[in-house]
Amino acid sequence: MMSDKHSIVYWTYQDAPEHAYPGHPESPNRFGYFKDWIAQSPYPAMQRLDYAPARLEDLMAAHSQRMIENLQQETQNPPHEIDQAPTYVTPASYQAALGAVGATLAVSRKVMRASAGRGFAIVRPPGHHAVHDHPMGFCLFNNLAVAAADAVISGMGKVAVFDFDAHHGNGVEDIFRQTEQVAYCSIHEEGLYPGTGHLEAAPHARGRLVNLPVPAFSGTKVFTRLIDQVVEPWLKAFQPKMLFVCAGFDAHFSDPLTSLTVNTEGFYRLTQKVMDLAETYCGGRAVFVLEGGYDPLALSDNLQASLAALSGEADYPDHYGKGPDQSKDISALIEEARTYHQLRE
Ligand SMILES: [Zn+2]
């Protein structure tokens, strides 16, 4: 089915144990279950990459120099909150943030150089809320945006970003708001933090910046239907050379921060579908970057399910099972989005 070359999954891992804050959900404990599995028994197709901390010139592909310097200064103080989310920093946070970007770049540059390839940067702190000029929403640097901008600067051509985290990736949208070479599409729960991501939020970039807010209790069927009827025609029309994925797993029904109802099998199928799209429309190049996911056991299951799909494996753990109803009628949203963005099969 898949060639050997295609089934290699390049990966990096950073759990940043010292980037921690009392009582905060974005904590090293998120990897409490996953870290033992990834240390001992990743799938045979998975190939670990070394990485170095990101350099200033790397970061400036997506962030202003003032933002970078401000963050470095903030982290010289004792642990404290820097916004209402709350986003926190500690004296270890600047190195953690540089590491998360570096680990993401290692995967994306490897995939970029390969004639086709897939990878997963399993990192924290996450990135998709961090905007051009400041950190935001548990995110310090925008790991994925730096890597996507790096791909464009390196001459990759157009790249696309698909975001299935439960929250809108406002940072990715902000950074690429005026960048014609980068398209962004997000499925997210309406009304959640940070309150952005309305369907008509980017009238200047119809067909390029696509927001799909879904109601609470939308599950796997809603996500797969949107992928078939909106995400696929969006990719087909944009013709990117590479696909980046904001892979947040907080849309799982057990997640304490959200009310969506995707299950672990859903993340397996979703990953398969996204990979199929990457094969068909993006030269077979796909880079997944971890974003949210705040139930440590579910995050471990969901990461293993997603990595199984990328590795061509059929088995993965699922401690939670099928869960609540997966359906919700989103026909109106699909019709509205397809009309607004002029998307047709
Ligand atoms: Zn999230």
Residues whose N, C-alpha, C, O or C-beta is under 5 A from the ligand:
A	BS01	ZN	D165 A166 H167 G248 D250 G292
